[in-house]
Amino acid sequence: MPMESDTPTKPQFPPMGERHLIFLPDRNKDREDFAKVFRPEADRLAALYGVPPDNAVEIDISLEHGDRKRKVLKTIEQCEQIRRLDFLCHGWRGGIQLGFLVQTAPLLAKALKDRATPDLVVTL
């Protein structure tokens, strides 16, 4: 009769790409920023890290700022574990195009709290 080991088994994590989210706007705003920068960069990151197509999430930039933020948070909250998070969008001193302001950054941290791996990488 086989004996159970007292040594805990190492948890099995999904491949890196499945723990990687890429957020980007869904269209050009003023220039060809989506077509020439954000979408191509998302495609390069997806190829590099093996990110499934559904993990590159386009956010409708015609939505109000708060609605963009809620869409990002809802997507994060549907994940079990996140190792890498990329925001490919415009940013400014007070926030980013996809809905977060300095004042609402704690909401992002809260959403990531129980989902982030210890070595989480966030790119803004």
Secondary structure, DSSP 4 states (H G I P E B T S, - for coil): -PPPPSSPPPPPPPPGGGGEEEEEESS-SSSSHIIIIIHHHHHHHHHHHT--GGGEEEE-TTS-HHHHHHHHHHHHHT-S-EEEEEE-S-EETTEETTS-BGGGHHHHHHHHHTTEEEEEEEE-
